[in-house]
């Protein structure tokens, strides 16, 4: 019954300063100092690919909309 009394908003709050330090230490221990740059590069590459795909879909939608306007005219 105690778990039902917890406010759900408290469970998904952002970590505070001490928690960020703990997370950073755990990441360094798990991945080691040499793997962290590779991990950062992978994350950056993933974000770049996501943004490229997002722009591609956006341009396809805009192209389709402009073709529909030309057909309607």
PyMOL Python script that loads the backbone (N, CA, C, O; Angstrom):
from pymol import cmd

cmd.read_pdbstr("""\
ATOM      1  N   UNK A   1       0.807  -1.192   0.000  1.00  0.00           N
ATOM      2  CA  UNK A   1       0.000   0.000   0.000  1.00  0.00           C
ATOM      3  C   UNK A   1       0.854   1.262   0.000  1.00  0.00           C
ATOM      4  O   UNK A   1       0.420   2.307  -0.486  1.00  0.00           O
ATOM      5  N   UNK A   2       2.066   1.171   0.542  1.00  0.00           N
ATOM      6  CA  UNK A   2       2.928   2.352   0.593  1.00  0.00           C
ATOM      7  C   UNK A   2       3.285   2.843  -0.807  1.00  0.00           C
ATOM      8  O   UNK A   2       3.347   4.051  -1.035  1.00  0.00           O
ATOM      9  N   UNK A   3       3.520   1.928  -1.751  1.00  0.00           N
ATOM     10  CA  UNK A   3       3.888   2.337  -3.111  1.00  0.00           C
ATOM     11  C   UNK A   3       2.769   3.096  -3.793  1.00  0.00           C
ATOM     12  O   UNK A   3       3.029   3.949  -4.642  1.00  0.00           O
ATOM     13  N   UNK A   4       1.538   2.804  -3.440  1.00  0.00           N
ATOM     14  CA  UNK A   4       0.414   3.506  -4.037  1.00  0.00           C
ATOM     15  C   UNK A   4       0.294   4.931  -3.517  1.00  0.00           C
ATOM     16  O   UNK A   4      -0.332   5.771  -4.163  1.00  0.00           O
ATOM     17  N   UNK A   5       0.882   5.217  -2.360  1.00  0.00           N
ATOM     18  CA  UNK A   5       0.793   6.539  -1.762  1.00  0.00           C
ATOM     19  C   UNK A   5       1.851   7.498  -2.308  1.00  0.00           C
ATOM     20  O   UNK A   5       1.807   8.690  -2.003  1.00  0.00           O
ATOM     21  N   UNK A   6       2.812   6.998  -3.117  1.00  0.00           N
ATOM     22  CA  UNK A   6       3.878   7.858  -3.647  1.00  0.00           C
ATOM     23  C   UNK A   6       3.331   8.692  -4.807  1.00  0.00           C
ATOM     24  O   UNK A   6       2.634   8.177  -5.681  1.00  0.00           O
ATOM     25  N   UNK A   7       3.649   9.960  -4.801  1.00  0.00           N
ATOM     26  CA  UNK A   7       3.251  10.851  -5.879  1.00  0.00           C
ATOM     27  C   UNK A   7       4.014  10.459  -7.144  1.00  0.00           C
ATOM     28  O   UNK A   7       5.244  10.441  -7.109  1.00  0.00           O
ATOM     29  N   UNK A   8       3.343  10.142  -8.272  1.00  0.00           N
ATOM     30  CA  UNK A   8       4.037   9.715  -9.494  1.00  0.00           C
ATOM     31  C   UNK A   8       5.002  10.762 -10.049  1.00  0.00           C
ATOM     32  O   UNK A   8       5.983  10.410 -10.704  1.00  0.00           O
ATOM     33  N   UNK A   9       4.738  12.032  -9.796  1.00  0.00           N
ATOM     34  CA  UNK A   9       5.619  13.077 -10.298  1.00  0.00           C
ATOM     35  C   UNK A   9       6.988  13.022  -9.637  1.00  0.00           C
ATOM     36  O   UNK A   9       7.975  13.440 -10.241  1.00  0.00           O
ATOM     37  N   UNK A  10       7.070  12.519  -8.421  1.00  0.00           N
ATOM     38  CA  UNK A  10       8.346  12.414  -7.728  1.00  0.00           C
ATOM     39  C   UNK A  10       9.227  11.332  -8.341  1.00  0.00           C
ATOM     40  O   UNK A  10      10.451  11.389  -8.215  1.00  0.00           O
ATOM     41  N   UNK A  11       8.626  10.353  -8.998  1.00  0.00           N
ATOM     42  CA  UNK A  11       9.385   9.242  -9.554  1.00  0.00           C
ATOM     43  C   UNK A  11      10.108   9.616 -10.843  1.00  0.00           C
ATOM     44  O   UNK A  11      11.077   8.953 -11.213  1.00  0.00           O
ATOM     45  N   UNK A  12       9.661  10.662 -11.536  1.00  0.00           N
ATOM     46  CA  UNK A  12      10.272  11.023 -12.807  1.00  0.00           C
ATOM     47  C   UNK A  12      10.864  12.436 -12.790  1.00  0.00           C
ATOM     48  O   UNK A  12      10.859  13.117 -13.815  1.00  0.00           O
ATOM     49  N   UNK A  13      11.361  12.869 -11.669  1.00  0.00           N
ATOM     50  CA  UNK A  13      11.981  14.177 -11.581  1.00  0.00           C
ATOM     51  C   UNK A  13      13.433  14.099 -12.089  1.00  0.00           C
ATOM     52  O   UNK A  13      14.018  13.018 -12.157  1.00  0.00           O
ATOM     53  N   UNK A  14      13.987  15.230 -12.432  1.00  0.00           N
ATOM     54  CA  UNK A  14      15.357  15.289 -12.923  1.00  0.00           C
ATOM     55  C   UNK A  14      16.343  15.045 -11.778  1.00  0.00           C
ATOM     56  O   UNK A  14      16.091  15.432 -10.637  1.00  0.00           O
ATOM     57  N   UNK A  15      17.478  14.391 -12.099  1.00  0.00           N
ATOM     58  CA  UNK A  15      18.485  14.161 -11.056  1.00  0.00           C
ATOM     59  C   UNK A  15      19.092  15.476 -10.565  1.00  0.00           C
ATOM     60  O   UNK A  15      19.220  16.434 -11.327  1.00  0.00           O
ATOM     61  N   UNK A  16      19.459  15.509  -9.298  1.00  0.00           N
ATOM     62  CA  UNK A  16      20.099  16.699  -8.733  1.00  0.00           C
ATOM     63  C   UNK A  16      21.616  16.603  -8.942  1.00  0.00           C
ATOM     64  O   UNK A  16      22.089  15.669  -9.588  1.00  0.00           O
ATOM     65  N   UNK A  17      22.367  17.544  -8.410  1.00  0.00           N
ATOM     66  CA  UNK A  17      23.817  17.596  -8.618  1.00  0.00           C
ATOM     67  C   UNK A  17      24.550  16.358  -8.140  1.00  0.00           C
ATOM     68  O   UNK A  17      25.403  15.825  -8.851  1.00  0.00           O
ATOM     69  N   UNK A  18      24.227  15.900  -6.946  1.00  0.00           N
ATOM     70  CA  UNK A  18      24.886  14.709  -6.410  1.00  0.00           C
ATOM     71  C   UNK A  18      24.576  13.457  -7.207  1.00  0.00           C
ATOM     72  O   UNK A  18      25.431  12.588  -7.372  1.00  0.00           O
ATOM     73  N   UNK A  19      23.364  13.368  -7.696  1.00  0.00           N
ATOM     74  CA  UNK A  19      22.988  12.208  -8.512  1.00  0.00           C
ATOM     75  C   UNK A  19      23.715  12.208  -9.843  1.00  0.00           C
ATOM     76  O   UNK A  19      24.102  11.150 -10.341  1.00  0.00           O
ATOM     77  N   UNK A  20      23.911  13.415 -10.438  1.00  0.00           N
ATOM     78  CA  UNK A  20      24.665  13.495 -11.705  1.00  0.00           C
ATOM     79  C   UNK A  20      26.107  13.033 -11.505  1.00  0.00           C
ATOM     80  O   UNK A  20      26.667  12.344 -12.359  1.00  0.00           O
ATOM     81  N   UNK A  21      26.698  13.408 -10.392  1.00  0.00           N
ATOM     82  CA  UNK A  21      28.075  12.989 -10.105  1.00  0.00           C
ATOM     83  C   UNK A  21      28.143  11.476  -9.973  1.00  0.00           C
ATOM     84  O   UNK A  21      29.063  10.847 -10.496  1.00  0.00           O
ATOM     85  N   UNK A  22      27.172  10.885  -9.276  1.00  0.00           N
ATOM     86  CA  UNK A  22      27.118   9.431  -9.133  1.00  0.00           C
ATOM     87  C   UNK A  22      26.968   8.748 -10.483  1.00  0.00           C
ATOM     88  O   UNK A  22      27.641   7.755 -10.759  1.00  0.00           O
ATOM     89  N   UNK A  23      26.087   9.280 -11.326  1.00  0.00           N
ATOM     90  CA  UNK A  23      25.899   8.714 -12.669  1.00  0.00           C
ATOM     91  C   UNK A  23      27.188   8.810 -13.468  1.00  0.00           C
ATOM     92  O   UNK A  23      27.560   7.858 -14.154  1.00  0.00           O
ATOM     93  N   UNK A  24      27.877   9.947 -13.391  1.00  0.00           N
ATOM     94  CA  UNK A  24      29.137  10.133 -14.116  1.00  0.00           C
ATOM     95  C   UNK A  24      30.190   9.130 -13.657  1.00  0.00           C
ATOM     96  O   UNK A  24      30.896   8.552 -14.484  1.00  0.00           O
ATOM     97  N   UNK A  25      30.301   8.920 -12.364  1.00  0.00           N
ATOM     98  CA  UNK A  25      31.277   7.960 -11.831  1.00  0.00           C
ATOM     99  C   UNK A  25      30.947   6.548 -12.309  1.00  0.00           C
ATOM    100  O   UNK A  25      31.847   5.801 -12.694  1.00  0.00           O
ATOM    101  N   UNK A  26      29.685   6.182 -12.290  1.00  0.00           N
ATOM    102  CA  UNK A  26      29.277   4.847 -12.746  1.00  0.00           C
ATOM    103  C   UNK A  26      29.605   4.662 -14.224  1.00  0.00           C
ATOM    104  O   UNK A  26      30.080   3.598 -14.622  1.00  0.00           O
ATOM    105  N   UNK A  27      29.359   5.680 -15.038  1.00  0.00           N
ATOM    106  CA  UNK A  27      29.673   5.592 -16.473  1.00  0.00           C
ATOM    107  C   UNK A  27      31.171   5.427 -16.678  1.00  0.00           C
ATOM    108  O   UNK A  27      31.590   4.614 -17.502  1.00  0.00           O
ATOM    109  N   UNK A  28      31.977   6.172 -15.955  1.00  0.00           N
ATOM    110  CA  UNK A  28      33.429   6.060 -16.094  1.00  0.00           C
ATOM    111  C   UNK A  28      33.903   4.675 -15.666  1.00  0.00           C
ATOM    112  O   UNK A  28      34.776   4.094 -16.311  1.00  0.00           O
ATOM    113  N   UNK A  29      33.345   4.147 -14.600  1.00  0.00           N
ATOM    114  CA  UNK A  29      33.742   2.817 -14.130  1.00  0.00           C
ATOM    115  C   UNK A  29      33.326   1.745 -15.136  1.00  0.00           C
ATOM    116  O   UNK A  29      34.097   0.830 -15.423  1.00  0.00           O
ATOM    117  N   UNK A  30      32.118   1.856 -15.668  1.00  0.00           N
ATOM    118  CA  UNK A  30      31.628   0.826 -16.590  1.00  0.00           C
ATOM    119  C   UNK A  30      32.330   0.863 -17.943  1.00  0.00           C
ATOM    120  O   UNK A  30      32.702  -0.183 -18.475  1.00  0.00           O
ATOM    121  N   UNK A  31      32.513   2.043 -18.500  1.00  0.00           N
ATOM    122  CA  UNK A  31      33.055   2.155 -19.847  1.00  0.00           C
ATOM    123  C   UNK A  31      34.551   2.428 -19.876  1.00  0.00           C
ATOM    124  O   UNK A  31      35.203   2.124 -20.875  1.00  0.00           O
ATOM    125  N   UNK A  32      35.100   2.976 -18.845  1.00  0.00           N
ATOM    126  CA  UNK A  32      36.517   3.324 -18.827  1.00  0.00           C
ATOM    127  C   UNK A  32      36.757   4.630 -19.568  1.00  0.00           C
ATOM    128  O   UNK A  32      35.933   5.058 -20.377  1.00  0.00           O
ATOM    129  N   UNK A  33      37.877   5.249 -19.290  1.00  0.00           N
ATOM    130  CA  UNK A  33      38.205   6.545 -19.887  1.00  0.00           C
ATOM    131  C   UNK A  33      38.401   6.498 -21.387  1.00  0.00           C
ATOM    132  O   UNK A  33      38.143   7.490 -22.069  1.00  0.00           O
ATOM    133  N   UNK A  34      38.854   5.368 -21.922  1.00  0.00           N
ATOM    134  CA  UNK A  34      39.131   5.275 -23.356  1.00  0.00           C
ATOM    135  C   UNK A  34      37.865   5.062 -24.183  1.00  0.00           C
ATOM    136  O   UNK A  34      37.828   5.432 -25.356  1.00  0.00           O
ATOM    137  N   UNK A  35      36.847   4.481 -23.600  1.00  0.00           N
ATOM    138  CA  UNK A  35      35.615   4.183 -24.341  1.00  0.00           C
ATOM    139  C   UNK A  35      34.649   5.358 -24.385  1.00  0.00           C
ATOM    140  O   UNK A  35      33.768   5.392 -25.244  1.00  0.00           O
ATOM    141  N   UNK A  36      34.791   6.310 -23.491  1.00  0.00           N
ATOM    142  CA  UNK A  36      33.847   7.419 -23.423  1.00  0.00           C
ATOM    143  C   UNK A  36      33.866   8.269 -24.702  1.00  0.00           C
ATOM    144  O   UNK A  36      32.789   8.633 -25.174  1.00  0.00           O
ATOM    145  N   UNK A  37      35.021   8.609 -25.292  1.00  0.00           N
ATOM    146  CA  UNK A  37      34.978   9.356 -26.561  1.00  0.00           C
ATOM    147  C   UNK A  37      34.279   8.580 -27.681  1.00  0.00           C
ATOM    148  O   UNK A  37      33.570   9.170 -28.496  1.00  0.00           O
ATOM    149  N   UNK A  38      34.479   7.264 -27.723  1.00  0.00           N
ATOM    150  CA  UNK A  38      33.793   6.459 -28.731  1.00  0.00           C
ATOM    151  C   UNK A  38      32.287   6.492 -28.498  1.00  0.00           C
ATOM    152  O   UNK A  38      31.507   6.592 -29.445  1.00  0.00           O
ATOM    153  N   UNK A  39      31.892   6.409 -27.257  1.00  0.00           N
ATOM    154  CA  UNK A  39      30.475   6.463 -26.917  1.00  0.00           C
ATOM    155  C   UNK A  39      29.886   7.815 -27.314  1.00  0.00           C
ATOM    156  O   UNK A  39      28.785   7.870 -27.863  1.00  0.00           O
ATOM    157  N   UNK A  40      30.596   8.891 -27.046  1.00  0.00           N
ATOM    158  CA  UNK A  40      30.121  10.234 -27.406  1.00  0.00           C
ATOM    159  C   UNK A  40      30.018  10.386 -28.920  1.00  0.00           C
ATOM    160  O   UNK A  40      29.061  10.976 -29.421  1.00  0.00           O
ATOM    161  N   UNK A  41      31.007   9.853 -29.654  1.00  0.00           N
ATOM    162  CA  UNK A  41      30.946   9.904 -31.121  1.00  0.00           C
ATOM    163  C   UNK A  41      29.727   9.150 -31.644  1.00  0.00           C
ATOM    164  O   UNK A  41      29.046   9.617 -32.557  1.00  0.00           O
ATOM    165  N   UNK A  42      29.458   7.989 -31.066  1.00  0.00           N
ATOM    166  CA  UNK A  42      28.303   7.202 -31.480  1.00  0.00           C
ATOM    167  C   UNK A  42      26.997   7.932 -31.214  1.00  0.00           C
ATOM    168  O   UNK A  42      26.090   7.915 -32.046  1.00  0.00           O
ATOM    169  N   UNK A  43      26.904   8.565 -30.067  1.00  0.00           N
ATOM    170  CA  UNK A  43      25.696   9.332 -29.744  1.00  0.00           C
ATOM    171  C   UNK A  43      25.544  10.506 -30.710  1.00  0.00           C
ATOM    172  O   UNK A  43      24.444  10.773 -31.194  1.00  0.00           O
ATOM    173  N   UNK A  44      26.638  11.204 -30.990  1.00  0.00           N
ATOM    174  CA  UNK A  44      26.594  12.326 -31.933  1.00  0.00           C
ATOM    175  C   UNK A  44      26.193  11.884 -33.329  1.00  0.00           C
ATOM    176  O   UNK A  44      25.406  12.551 -34.000  1.00  0.00           O
ATOM    177  N   UNK A  45      26.740  10.755 -33.760  1.00  0.00           N
ATOM    178  CA  UNK A  45      26.394  10.234 -35.085  1.00  0.00           C
ATOM    179  C   UNK A  45      24.917   9.861 -35.143  1.00  0.00           C
ATOM    180  O   UNK A  45      24.246  10.124 -36.141  1.00  0.00           O
ATOM    181  N   UNK A  46      24.413   9.251 -34.079  1.00  0.00           N
ATOM    182  CA  UNK A  46      22.995   8.888 -34.033  1.00  0.00           C
ATOM    183  C   UNK A  46      22.090  10.110 -34.089  1.00  0.00           C
ATOM    184  O   UNK A  46      21.077  10.108 -34.788  1.00  0.00           O
ATOM    185  N   UNK A  47      22.455  11.151 -33.353  1.00  0.00           N
ATOM    186  CA  UNK A  47      21.663  12.391 -33.366  1.00  0.00           C
ATOM    187  C   UNK A  47      21.696  13.022 -34.750  1.00  0.00           C
ATOM    188  O   UNK A  47      20.673  13.500 -35.240  1.00  0.00           O
ATOM    189  N   UNK A  48      22.876  13.025 -35.390  1.00  0.00           N
ATOM    190  CA  UNK A  48      23.009  13.588 -36.729  1.00  0.00           C
ATOM    191  C   UNK A  48      22.141  12.825 -37.736  1.00  0.00           C
ATOM    192  O   UNK A  48      21.449  13.440 -38.548  1.00  0.00           O
ATOM    193  N   UNK A  49      22.175  11.493 -37.684  1.00  0.00           N
ATOM    194  CA  UNK A  49      21.366  10.684 -38.591  1.00  0.00           C
ATOM    195  C   UNK A  49      19.878  10.916 -38.353  1.00  0.00           C
ATOM    196  O   UNK A  49      19.098  10.979 -39.303  1.00  0.00           O
ATOM    197  N   UNK A  50      19.483  11.044 -37.085  1.00  0.00           N
ATOM    198  CA  UNK A  50      18.083  11.313 -36.776  1.00  0.00           C
ATOM    199  C   UNK A  50      17.649  12.653 -37.364  1.00  0.00           C
ATOM    200  O   UNK A  50      16.578  12.747 -37.964  1.00  0.00           O
ATOM    201  N   UNK A  51      18.470  13.691 -37.199  1.00  0.00           N
ATOM    202  CA  UNK A  51      18.122  15.009 -37.737  1.00  0.00           C
ATOM    203  C   UNK A  51      18.067  14.982 -39.258  1.00  0.00           C
ATOM    204  O   UNK A  51      17.193  15.619 -39.846  1.00  0.00           O
ATOM    205  N   UNK A  52      18.983  14.257 -39.918  1.00  0.00           N
ATOM    206  CA  UNK A  52      18.949  14.137 -41.377  1.00  0.00           C
ATOM    207  C   UNK A  52      17.672  13.448 -41.836  1.00  0.00           C
ATOM    208  O   UNK A  52      17.044  13.882 -42.801  1.00  0.00           O
ATOM    209  N   UNK A  53      17.287  12.381 -41.154  1.00  0.00           N
ATOM    210  CA  UNK A  53      16.065  11.667 -41.515  1.00  0.00           C
ATOM    211  C   UNK A  53      14.841  12.553 -41.287  1.00  0.00           C
ATOM    212  O   UNK A  53      13.904  12.541 -42.085  1.00  0.00           O
ATOM    213  N   UNK A  54      14.852  13.322 -40.194  1.00  0.00           N
ATOM    214  CA  UNK A  54      13.739  14.226 -39.895  1.00  0.00           C
ATOM    215  C   UNK A  54      13.596  15.275 -40.993  1.00  0.00           C
ATOM    216  O   UNK A  54      12.484  15.565 -41.436  1.00  0.00           O
ATOM    217  N   UNK A  55      14.714  15.841 -41.430  1.00  0.00           N
ATOM    218  CA  UNK A  55      14.681  16.836 -42.499  1.00  0.00           C
ATOM    219  C   UNK A  55      14.213  16.214 -43.821  1.00  0.00           C
ATOM    220  O   UNK A  55      13.493  16.852 -44.589  1.00  0.00           O
ATOM    221  N   UNK A  56      14.626  14.966 -44.083  1.00  0.00           N
ATOM    222  CA  UNK A  56      14.199  14.278 -45.302  1.00  0.00           C
ATOM    223  C   UNK A  56      12.695  14.068 -45.326  1.00  0.00           C
ATOM    224  O   UNK A  56      12.054  14.292 -46.352  1.00  0.00           O
ATOM    225  N   UNK A  57      12.132  13.644 -44.216  1.00  0.00           N
ATOM    226  CA  UNK A  57      10.684  13.445 -44.138  1.00  0.00           C
ATOM    227  C   UNK A  57       9.965  14.782 -44.280  1.00  0.00           C
ATOM    228  O   UNK A  57       8.938  14.872 -44.953  1.00  0.00           O
ATOM    229  N   UNK A  58      10.499  15.806 -43.653  1.00  0.00           N
ATOM    230  CA  UNK A  58       9.880  17.133 -43.725  1.00  0.00           C
ATOM    231  C   UNK A  58       9.868  17.641 -45.163  1.00  0.00           C
ATOM    232  O   UNK A  58       8.866  18.187 -45.624  1.00  0.00           O
ATOM    233  N   UNK A  59      10.988  17.459 -45.872  1.00  0.00           N
ATOM    234  CA  UNK A  59      11.036  17.931 -47.262  1.00  0.00           C
ATOM    235  C   UNK A  59      10.105  17.118 -48.158  1.00  0.00           C
ATOM    236  O   UNK A  59       9.512  17.675 -49.082  1.00  0.00           O
ATOM    237  N   UNK A  60       9.962  15.811 -47.910  1.00  0.00           N
ATOM    238  CA  UNK A  60       9.032  14.991 -48.685  1.00  0.00           C
ATOM    239  C   UNK A  60       7.600  15.447 -48.475  1.00  0.00           C
ATOM    240  O   UNK A  60       6.823  15.515 -49.427  1.00  0.00           O
ATOM    241  N   UNK A  61       7.246  15.757 -47.244  1.00  0.00           N
ATOM    242  CA  UNK A  61       5.893  16.227 -46.945  1.00  0.00           C
ATOM    243  C   UNK A  61       5.632  17.563 -47.620  1.00  0.00           C
ATOM    244  O   UNK A  61       4.568  17.768 -48.204  1.00  0.00           O
ATOM    245  N   UNK A  62       6.601  18.476 -47.544  1.00  0.00           N
ATOM    246  CA  UNK A  62       6.431  19.789 -48.178  1.00  0.00           C
ATOM    247  C   UNK A  62       6.328  19.658 -49.686  1.00  0.00           C
ATOM    248  O   UNK A  62       5.545  20.374 -50.312  1.00  0.00           O
ATOM    249  N   UNK A  63       7.106  18.753 -50.288  1.00  0.00           N
ATOM    250  CA  UNK A  63       7.036  18.532 -51.730  1.00  0.00           C
ATOM    251  C   UNK A  63       5.667  17.978 -52.113  1.00  0.00           C
ATOM    252  O   UNK A  63       5.067  18.421 -53.092  1.00  0.00           O
ATOM    253  N   UNK A  64       5.179  17.020 -51.351  1.00  0.00           N
ATOM    254  CA  UNK A  64       3.859  16.457 -51.609  1.00  0.00           C
ATOM    255  C   UNK A  64       2.758  17.479 -51.473  1.00  0.00           C
ATOM    256  O   UNK A  64       1.808  17.477 -52.257  1.00  0.00           O
ATOM    257  N   UNK A  65       2.870  18.359 -50.483  1.00  0.00           N
ATOM    258  CA  UNK A  65       1.862  19.402 -50.303  1.00  0.00           C
ATOM    259  C   UNK A  65       1.880  20.382 -51.454  1.00  0.00           C
ATOM    260  O   UNK A  65       0.822  20.819 -51.905  1.00  0.00           O
ATOM    261  N   UNK A  66       3.067  20.742 -51.945  1.00  0.00           N
ATOM    262  CA  UNK A  66       3.140  21.701 -53.060  1.00  0.00           C
ATOM    263  C   UNK A  66       2.591  21.075 -54.342  1.00  0.00           C
ATOM    264  O   UNK A  66       1.984  21.770 -55.157  1.00  0.00           O
ATOM    265  N   UNK A  67       2.799  19.763 -54.528  1.00  0.00           N
ATOM    266  CA  UNK A  67       2.238  19.095 -55.701  1.00  0.00           C
ATOM    267  C   UNK A  67       0.720  19.047 -55.629  1.00  0.00           C
ATOM    268  O   UNK A  67       0.052  19.194 -56.653  1.00  0.00           O
ATOM    269  N   UNK A  68       0.162  18.844 -54.440  1.00  0.00           N
ATOM    270  CA  UNK A  68      -1.290  18.835 -54.257  1.00  0.00           C
ATOM    271  C   UNK A  68      -1.880  20.211 -54.554  1.00  0.00           C
ATOM    272  O   UNK A  68      -2.959  20.313 -55.138  1.00  0.00           O
ATOM    273  N   UNK A  69      -1.167  21.274 -54.151  1.00  0.00           N
ATOM    274  CA  UNK A  69      -1.655  22.627 -54.433  1.00  0.00           C
ATOM    275  C   UNK A  69      -1.654  22.901 -55.925  1.00  0.00           C
ATOM    276  O   UNK A  69      -2.562  23.552 -56.441  1.00  0.00           O
ATOM    277  N   UNK A  70      -0.613  22.395 -56.637  1.00  0.00           N
ATOM    278  CA  UNK A  70      -0.543  22.598 -58.088  1.00  0.00           C
ATOM    279  C   UNK A  70      -1.665  21.843 -58.794  1.00  0.00           C
ATOM    280  O   UNK A  70      -2.217  22.349 -59.771  1.00  0.00           O
ATOM    281  N   UNK A  71      -2.013  20.659 -58.331  1.00  0.00           N
ATOM    282  CA  UNK A  71      -3.113  19.889 -58.926  1.00  0.00           C
ATOM    283  C   UNK A  71      -4.447  20.563 -58.688  1.00  0.00           C
ATOM    284  O   UNK A  71      -5.329  20.533 -59.547  1.00  0.00           O
ATOM    285  N   UNK A  72      -4.595  21.171 -57.522  1.00  0.00           N
ATOM    286  CA  UNK A  72      -5.852  21.829 -57.184  1.00  0.00           C
ATOM    287  C   UNK A  72      -6.049  23.119 -57.979  1.00  0.00           C
ATOM    288  O   UNK A  72      -7.186  23.543 -58.187  1.00  0.00           O
ATOM    289  N   UNK A  73      -4.976  23.739 -58.420  1.00  0.00           N
ATOM    290  CA  UNK A  73      -5.077  25.018 -59.138  1.00  0.00           C
ATOM    291  C   UNK A  73      -5.482  24.868 -60.563  1.00  0.00           C
ATOM    292  O   UNK A  73      -5.605  25.862 -61.278  1.00  0.00           O
TER     293      UNK A  73
END
""", "prot")
cmd.dss("prot")
cmd.show_as("cartoon", "prot")
cmd.util.cbc("prot")
cmd.orient("prot")
